[in-house]
Amino acid sequence: MENEIRHGGCLCGQIRYRLTGRPEWVLQCFCRDCQLATGTGHTTILGVHRDNVVLNATPRTYSTTGETGGAVHRHFCENCGSRLFTTGDLPGPIHIFQAGTLDEPGSVDPIAAIYCKSRIHWDYIAPHLPRHDEMFPFPT
């Protein structure tokens, strides 16, 4: 549905966002970077084209090099530290939002689990989700 609107933000409320349109995808990511960035076994992420993102403030950014060798930029609230979204070379125009920062995180459903090769044995993957050892095979 093209007219979908989702709102979200950080823990303290300093940064709020609006996402319009249907997400490009929703995934559970078990990569080691996501484990370190979130402090848990995986994160649920949704891809949203940058043209469909409106922020009320500019978040702080922490940049690294990803597994593919490209730049990865993690955007977070400088006040409370909430990680809101990720941008970088590989996703290009797609902003990768943390589903847990949505006001209604249950409004999205993962379609697959990625980087399962890094899954910690105690973390759960829903049995119905397709599993990929590495990146999701995006349509070309």
PyMOL commands that place a pseudoatom at each C-alpha (Angstrom):
pseudoatom trace, name=CA, resn=MET, resi=1, chain=A, elem=C, hetatm=0, pos=[0.000, 0.000, 0.000]
pseudoatom trace, name=CA, resn=GLU, resi=2, chain=A, elem=C, hetatm=0, pos=[1.667, 3.213, -1.174]
pseudoatom trace, name=CA, resn=ASN, resi=3, chain=A, elem=C, hetatm=0, pos=[-0.029, 5.501, 1.347]
pseudoatom trace, name=CA, resn=GLU, resi=4, chain=A, elem=C, hetatm=0, pos=[1.323, 3.687, 4.419]
pseudoatom trace, name=CA, resn=ILE, resi=5, chain=A, elem=C, hetatm=0, pos=[2.727, 6.041, 7.041]
pseudoatom trace, name=CA, resn=ARG, resi=6, chain=A, elem=C, hetatm=0, pos=[4.806, 4.951, 10.024]
pseudoatom trace, name=CA, resn=HIS, resi=7, chain=A, elem=C, hetatm=0, pos=[6.214, 7.092, 12.791]
pseudoatom trace, name=CA, resn=GLY, resi=8, chain=A, elem=C, hetatm=0, pos=[9.014, 6.377, 15.187]
pseudoatom trace, name=CA, resn=GLY, resi=9, chain=A, elem=C, hetatm=0, pos=[11.850, 7.837, 17.164]
pseudoatom trace, name=CA, resn=CYS, resi=10, chain=A, elem=C, hetatm=0, pos=[14.439, 7.474, 19.852]
pseudoatom trace, name=CA, resn=LEU, resi=11, chain=A, elem=C, hetatm=0, pos=[13.988, 6.583, 23.514]
pseudoatom trace, name=CA, resn=CYS, resi=12, chain=A, elem=C, hetatm=0, pos=[14.084, 10.174, 24.798]
pseudoatom trace, name=CA, resn=GLY, resi=13, chain=A, elem=C, hetatm=0, pos=[11.921, 11.598, 21.987]
pseudoatom trace, name=CA, resn=GLN, resi=14, chain=A, elem=C, hetatm=0, pos=[14.508, 14.135, 20.798]
pseudoatom trace, name=CA, resn=ILE, resi=15, chain=A, elem=C, hetatm=0, pos=[14.541, 12.589, 17.309]
pseudoatom trace, name=CA, resn=ARG, resi=16, chain=A, elem=C, hetatm=0, pos=[11.308, 11.658, 15.572]
pseudoatom trace, name=CA, resn=TYR, resi=17, chain=A, elem=C, hetatm=0, pos=[10.803, 10.367, 12.044]
pseudoatom trace, name=CA, resn=ARG, resi=18, chain=A, elem=C, hetatm=0, pos=[8.053, 9.668, 9.511]
pseudoatom trace, name=CA, resn=LEU, resi=19, chain=A, elem=C, hetatm=0, pos=[8.281, 6.918, 6.899]
pseudoatom trace, name=CA, resn=THR, resi=20, chain=A, elem=C, hetatm=0, pos=[5.889, 6.890, 3.964]
pseudoatom trace, name=CA, resn=GLY, resi=21, chain=A, elem=C, hetatm=0, pos=[5.072, 4.061, 1.600]
pseudoatom trace, name=CA, resn=ARG, resi=22, chain=A, elem=C, hetatm=0, pos=[5.615, 0.359, 1.924]
pseudoatom trace, name=CA, resn=PRO, resi=23, chain=A, elem=C, hetatm=0, pos=[9.085, -0.756, 3.107]
pseudoatom trace, name=CA, resn=GLU, resi=24, chain=A, elem=C, hetatm=0, pos=[11.322, -2.231, 0.417]
pseudoatom trace, name=CA, resn=TRP, resi=25, chain=A, elem=C, hetatm=0, pos=[11.845, -5.216, 2.730]
pseudoatom trace, name=CA, resn=VAL, resi=26, chain=A, elem=C, hetatm=0, pos=[11.822, -6.231, 6.402]
pseudoatom trace, name=CA, resn=LEU, resi=27, chain=A, elem=C, hetatm=0, pos=[14.549, -8.613, 7.591]
pseudoatom trace, name=CA, resn=GLN, resi=28, chain=A, elem=C, hetatm=0, pos=[15.992, -10.120, 10.724]
pseudoatom trace, name=CA, resn=CYS, resi=29, chain=A, elem=C, hetatm=0, pos=[19.769, -9.613, 10.657]
pseudoatom trace, name=CA, resn=PHE, resi=30, chain=A, elem=C, hetatm=0, pos=[22.079, -11.826, 12.706]
pseudoatom trace, name=CA, resn=CYS, resi=31, chain=A, elem=C, hetatm=0, pos=[25.401, -10.331, 11.541]
pseudoatom trace, name=CA, resn=ARG, resi=32, chain=A, elem=C, hetatm=0, pos=[28.099, -9.632, 14.094]
pseudoatom trace, name=CA, resn=ASP, resi=33, chain=A, elem=C, hetatm=0, pos=[27.936, -5.857, 13.473]
pseudoatom trace, name=CA, resn=CYS, resi=34, chain=A, elem=C, hetatm=0, pos=[24.231, -5.808, 14.372]
pseudoatom trace, name=CA, resn=GLN, resi=35, chain=A, elem=C, hetatm=0, pos=[24.908, -7.913, 17.454]
pseudoatom trace, name=CA, resn=LEU, resi=36, chain=A, elem=C, hetatm=0, pos=[27.550, -5.435, 18.631]
pseudoatom trace, name=CA, resn=ALA, resi=37, chain=A, elem=C, hetatm=0, pos=[25.481, -2.361, 17.734]
pseudoatom trace, name=CA, resn=THR, resi=38, chain=A, elem=C, hetatm=0, pos=[22.347, -3.599, 19.513]
pseudoatom trace, name=CA, resn=GLY, resi=39, chain=A, elem=C, hetatm=0, pos=[23.798, -5.691, 22.328]
pseudoatom trace, name=CA, resn=THR, resi=40, chain=A, elem=C, hetatm=0, pos=[21.625, -8.685, 21.462]
pseudoatom trace, name=CA, resn=GLY, resi=41, chain=A, elem=C, hetatm=0, pos=[21.489, -11.621, 19.050]
pseudoatom trace, name=CA, resn=HIS, resi=42, chain=A, elem=C, hetatm=0, pos=[19.849, -9.941, 16.071]
pseudoatom trace, name=CA, resn=THR, resi=43, chain=A, elem=C, hetatm=0, pos=[17.990, -6.865, 14.931]
pseudoatom trace, name=CA, resn=THR, resi=44, chain=A, elem=C, hetatm=0, pos=[14.876, -6.488, 12.834]
pseudoatom trace, name=CA, resn=ILE, resi=45, chain=A, elem=C, hetatm=0, pos=[15.371, -3.935, 10.079]
pseudoatom trace, name=CA, resn=LEU, resi=46, chain=A, elem=C, hetatm=0, pos=[13.282, -2.342, 7.366]
pseudoatom trace, name=CA, resn=GLY, resi=47, chain=A, elem=C, hetatm=0, pos=[14.551, -0.751, 4.190]
pseudoatom trace, name=CA, resn=VAL, resi=48, chain=A, elem=C, hetatm=0, pos=[12.978, 2.588, 3.253]
pseudoatom trace, name=CA, resn=HIS, resi=49, chain=A, elem=C, hetatm=0, pos=[13.951, 4.740, 0.283]
pseudoatom trace, name=CA, resn=ARG, resi=50, chain=A, elem=C, hetatm=0, pos=[15.509, 8.022, 1.462]
pseudoatom trace, name=CA, resn=ASP, resi=51, chain=A, elem=C, hetatm=0, pos=[12.852, 10.003, -0.436]
pseudoatom trace, name=CA, resn=ASN, resi=52, chain=A, elem=C, hetatm=0, pos=[10.271, 8.488, 1.928]
pseudoatom trace, name=CA, resn=VAL, resi=53, chain=A, elem=C, hetatm=0, pos=[12.041, 9.543, 5.141]
pseudoatom trace, name=CA, resn=VAL, resi=54, chain=A, elem=C, hetatm=0, pos=[11.431, 12.749, 7.111]
pseudoatom trace, name=CA, resn=LEU, resi=55, chain=A, elem=C, hetatm=0, pos=[13.446, 13.491, 10.274]
pseudoatom trace, name=CA, resn=ASN, resi=56, chain=A, elem=C, hetatm=0, pos=[12.768, 16.302, 12.750]
pseudoatom trace, name=CA, resn=ALA, resi=57, chain=A, elem=C, hetatm=0, pos=[16.454, 16.546, 13.746]
pseudoatom trace, name=CA, resn=THR, resi=58, chain=A, elem=C, hetatm=0, pos=[19.879, 15.451, 12.542]
pseudoatom trace, name=CA, resn=PRO, resi=59, chain=A, elem=C, hetatm=0, pos=[21.184, 12.394, 14.388]
pseudoatom trace, name=CA, resn=ARG, resi=60, chain=A, elem=C, hetatm=0, pos=[24.815, 11.764, 15.288]
pseudoatom trace, name=CA, resn=THR, resi=61, chain=A, elem=C, hetatm=0, pos=[26.673, 9.326, 13.042]
pseudoatom trace, name=CA, resn=TYR, resi=62, chain=A, elem=C, hetatm=0, pos=[29.207, 6.581, 13.686]
pseudoatom trace, name=CA, resn=SER, resi=63, chain=A, elem=C, hetatm=0, pos=[30.939, 5.319, 10.522]
pseudoatom trace, name=CA, resn=THR, resi=64, chain=A, elem=C, hetatm=0, pos=[32.804, 2.071, 9.881]
pseudoatom trace, name=CA, resn=THR, resi=65, chain=A, elem=C, hetatm=0, pos=[33.673, -0.228, 6.992]
pseudoatom trace, name=CA, resn=GLY, resi=66, chain=A, elem=C, hetatm=0, pos=[31.239, -3.084, 6.384]
pseudoatom trace, name=CA, resn=GLU, resi=67, chain=A, elem=C, hetatm=0, pos=[31.890, -6.713, 5.522]
pseudoatom trace, name=CA, resn=THR, resi=68, chain=A, elem=C, hetatm=0, pos=[31.679, -5.833, 1.817]
pseudoatom trace, name=CA, resn=GLY, resi=69, chain=A, elem=C, hetatm=0, pos=[34.357, -3.134, 2.180]
pseudoatom trace, name=CA, resn=GLY, resi=70, chain=A, elem=C, hetatm=0, pos=[31.920, -0.238, 1.768]
pseudoatom trace, name=CA, resn=ALA, resi=71, chain=A, elem=C, hetatm=0, pos=[31.149, 2.600, 4.159]
pseudoatom trace, name=CA, resn=VAL, resi=72, chain=A, elem=C, hetatm=0, pos=[28.495, 2.013, 6.830]
pseudoatom trace, name=CA, resn=HIS, resi=73, chain=A, elem=C, hetatm=0, pos=[26.979, 4.940, 8.749]
pseudoatom trace, name=CA, resn=ARG, resi=74, chain=A, elem=C, hetatm=0, pos=[24.929, 4.280, 11.893]
pseudoatom trace, name=CA, resn=HIS, resi=75, chain=A, elem=C, hetatm=0, pos=[22.669, 7.171, 12.900]
pseudoatom trace, name=CA, resn=PHE, resi=76, chain=A, elem=C, hetatm=0, pos=[21.696, 7.562, 16.541]
pseudoatom trace, name=CA, resn=CYS, resi=77, chain=A, elem=C, hetatm=0, pos=[20.385, 10.051, 19.088]
pseudoatom trace, name=CA, resn=GLU, resi=78, chain=A, elem=C, hetatm=0, pos=[23.235, 11.905, 20.767]
pseudoatom trace, name=CA, resn=ASN, resi=79, chain=A, elem=C, hetatm=0, pos=[21.136, 12.311, 23.916]
pseudoatom trace, name=CA, resn=CYS, resi=80, chain=A, elem=C, hetatm=0, pos=[19.853, 8.788, 24.664]
pseudoatom trace, name=CA, resn=GLY, resi=81, chain=A, elem=C, hetatm=0, pos=[22.022, 6.729, 22.289]
pseudoatom trace, name=CA, resn=SER, resi=82, chain=A, elem=C, hetatm=0, pos=[19.146, 5.009, 20.460]
pseudoatom trace, name=CA, resn=ARG, resi=83, chain=A, elem=C, hetatm=0, pos=[20.287, 3.603, 17.112]
pseudoatom trace, name=CA, resn=LEU, resi=84, chain=A, elem=C, hetatm=0, pos=[17.679, 4.722, 14.593]
pseudoatom trace, name=CA, resn=PHE, resi=85, chain=A, elem=C, hetatm=0, pos=[18.894, 3.769, 11.129]
pseudoatom trace, name=CA, resn=THR, resi=86, chain=A, elem=C, hetatm=0, pos=[21.888, 2.862, 8.980]
pseudoatom trace, name=CA, resn=THR, resi=87, chain=A, elem=C, hetatm=0, pos=[23.017, 4.203, 5.610]
pseudoatom trace, name=CA, resn=GLY, resi=88, chain=A, elem=C, hetatm=0, pos=[26.020, 3.400, 3.468]
pseudoatom trace, name=CA, resn=ASP, resi=89, chain=A, elem=C, hetatm=0, pos=[27.530, 2.410, 0.163]
pseudoatom trace, name=CA, resn=LEU, resi=90, chain=A, elem=C, hetatm=0, pos=[25.749, -0.942, -0.190]
pseudoatom trace, name=CA, resn=PRO, resi=91, chain=A, elem=C, hetatm=0, pos=[22.171, 0.113, 0.538]
pseudoatom trace, name=CA, resn=GLY, resi=92, chain=A, elem=C, hetatm=0, pos=[22.670, 3.281, -1.545]
pseudoatom trace, name=CA, resn=PRO, resi=93, chain=A, elem=C, hetatm=0, pos=[19.386, 5.227, -1.450]
pseudoatom trace, name=CA, resn=ILE, resi=94, chain=A, elem=C, hetatm=0, pos=[17.844, 2.842, 1.086]
pseudoatom trace, name=CA, resn=HIS, resi=95, chain=A, elem=C, hetatm=0, pos=[17.851, 3.822, 4.771]
pseudoatom trace, name=CA, resn=ILE, resi=96, chain=A, elem=C, hetatm=0, pos=[17.839, 0.780, 7.051]
pseudoatom trace, name=CA, resn=PHE, resi=97, chain=A, elem=C, hetatm=0, pos=[15.644, 1.516, 10.084]
pseudoatom trace, name=CA, resn=GLN, resi=98, chain=A, elem=C, hetatm=0, pos=[15.574, -0.402, 13.347]
pseudoatom trace, name=CA, resn=ALA, resi=99, chain=A, elem=C, hetatm=0, pos=[12.042, -1.817, 13.584]
pseudoatom trace, name=CA, resn=GLY, resi=100, chain=A, elem=C, hetatm=0, pos=[12.148, -1.443, 17.367]
pseudoatom trace, name=CA, resn=THR, resi=101, chain=A, elem=C, hetatm=0, pos=[12.224, 2.342, 16.996]
pseudoatom trace, name=CA, resn=LEU, resi=102, chain=A, elem=C, hetatm=0, pos=[8.842, 2.372, 15.236]
pseudoatom trace, name=CA, resn=ASP, resi=103, chain=A, elem=C, hetatm=0, pos=[5.924, 3.581, 17.352]
pseudoatom trace, name=CA, resn=GLU, resi=104, chain=A, elem=C, hetatm=0, pos=[4.196, 0.361, 16.259]
pseudoatom trace, name=CA, resn=PRO, resi=105, chain=A, elem=C, hetatm=0, pos=[6.960, -2.196, 15.645]
pseudoatom trace, name=CA, resn=GLY, resi=106, chain=A, elem=C, hetatm=0, pos=[4.340, -4.888, 15.085]
pseudoatom trace, name=CA, resn=SER, resi=107, chain=A, elem=C, hetatm=0, pos=[3.207, -3.074, 11.931]
pseudoatom trace, name=CA, resn=VAL, resi=108, chain=A, elem=C, hetatm=0, pos=[5.973, -4.818, 9.945]
pseudoatom trace, name=CA, resn=ASP, resi=109, chain=A, elem=C, hetatm=0, pos=[6.759, -8.498, 9.463]
pseudoatom trace, name=CA, resn=PRO, resi=110, chain=A, elem=C, hetatm=0, pos=[10.155, -9.938, 8.489]
pseudoatom trace, name=CA, resn=ILE, resi=111, chain=A, elem=C, hetatm=0, pos=[10.297, -11.806, 5.180]
pseudoatom trace, name=CA, resn=ALA, resi=112, chain=A, elem=C, hetatm=0, pos=[13.662, -13.515, 5.782]
pseudoatom trace, name=CA, resn=ALA, resi=113, chain=A, elem=C, hetatm=0, pos=[16.598, -13.939, 8.175]
pseudoatom trace, name=CA, resn=ILE, resi=114, chain=A, elem=C, hetatm=0, pos=[20.059, -12.880, 6.957]
pseudoatom trace, name=CA, resn=TYR, resi=115, chain=A, elem=C, hetatm=0, pos=[23.629, -13.552, 8.112]
pseudoatom trace, name=CA, resn=CYS, resi=116, chain=A, elem=C, hetatm=0, pos=[22.439, -16.725, 9.818]
pseudoatom trace, name=CA, resn=LYS, resi=117, chain=A, elem=C, hetatm=0, pos=[26.048, -17.966, 9.742]
pseudoatom trace, name=CA, resn=SER, resi=118, chain=A, elem=C, hetatm=0, pos=[26.630, -15.565, 12.671]
pseudoatom trace, name=CA, resn=ARG, resi=119, chain=A, elem=C, hetatm=0, pos=[23.504, -16.512, 14.639]
pseudoatom trace, name=CA, resn=ILE, resi=120, chain=A, elem=C, hetatm=0, pos=[24.126, -17.156, 18.319]
pseudoatom trace, name=CA, resn=HIS, resi=121, chain=A, elem=C, hetatm=0, pos=[22.772, -20.582, 19.290]
pseudoatom trace, name=CA, resn=TRP, resi=122, chain=A, elem=C, hetatm=0, pos=[20.292, -19.147, 21.820]
pseudoatom trace, name=CA, resn=ASP, resi=123, chain=A, elem=C, hetatm=0, pos=[18.723, -16.640, 19.438]
pseudoatom trace, name=CA, resn=TYR, resi=124, chain=A, elem=C, hetatm=0, pos=[15.476, -17.622, 17.735]
pseudoatom trace, name=CA, resn=ILE, resi=125, chain=A, elem=C, hetatm=0, pos=[14.541, -17.569, 14.055]
pseudoatom trace, name=CA, resn=ALA, resi=126, chain=A, elem=C, hetatm=0, pos=[10.862, -18.084, 13.289]
pseudoatom trace, name=CA, resn=PRO, resi=127, chain=A, elem=C, hetatm=0, pos=[10.565, -21.415, 11.455]
pseudoatom trace, name=CA, resn=HIS, resi=128, chain=A, elem=C, hetatm=0, pos=[8.597, -19.935, 8.530]
pseudoatom trace, name=CA, resn=LEU, resi=129, chain=A, elem=C, hetatm=0, pos=[11.321, -17.417, 7.593]
pseudoatom trace, name=CA, resn=PRO, resi=130, chain=A, elem=C, hetatm=0, pos=[13.696, -18.252, 4.735]
pseudoatom trace, name=CA, resn=ARG, resi=131, chain=A, elem=C, hetatm=0, pos=[17.280, -18.317, 6.048]
pseudoatom trace, name=CA, resn=HIS, resi=132, chain=A, elem=C, hetatm=0, pos=[20.330, -16.931, 4.300]
pseudoatom trace, name=CA, resn=ASP, resi=133, chain=A, elem=C, hetatm=0, pos=[23.894, -17.440, 5.563]
pseudoatom trace, name=CA, resn=GLU, resi=134, chain=A, elem=C, hetatm=0, pos=[24.846, -14.014, 4.260]
pseudoatom trace, name=CA, resn=MET, resi=135, chain=A, elem=C, hetatm=0, pos=[23.036, -11.083, 2.620]
pseudoatom trace, name=CA, resn=PHE, resi=136, chain=A, elem=C, hetatm=0, pos=[19.471, -11.350, 1.360]
pseudoatom trace, name=CA, resn=PRO, resi=137, chain=A, elem=C, hetatm=0, pos=[19.364, -11.913, -2.415]
pseudoatom trace, name=CA, resn=PHE, resi=138, chain=A, elem=C, hetatm=0, pos=[17.816, -8.590, -3.418]
pseudoatom trace, name=CA, resn=PRO, resi=139, chain=A, elem=C, hetatm=0, pos=[15.934, -8.531, -6.711]
pseudoatom trace, name=CA, resn=THR, resi=140, chain=A, elem=C, hetatm=0, pos=[17.922, -7.007, -9.576]
for i in range(1, 140): cmd.bond("trace and resi %d" % i, "trace and resi %d" % (i + 1))
show_as sticks, trace
zoom trace
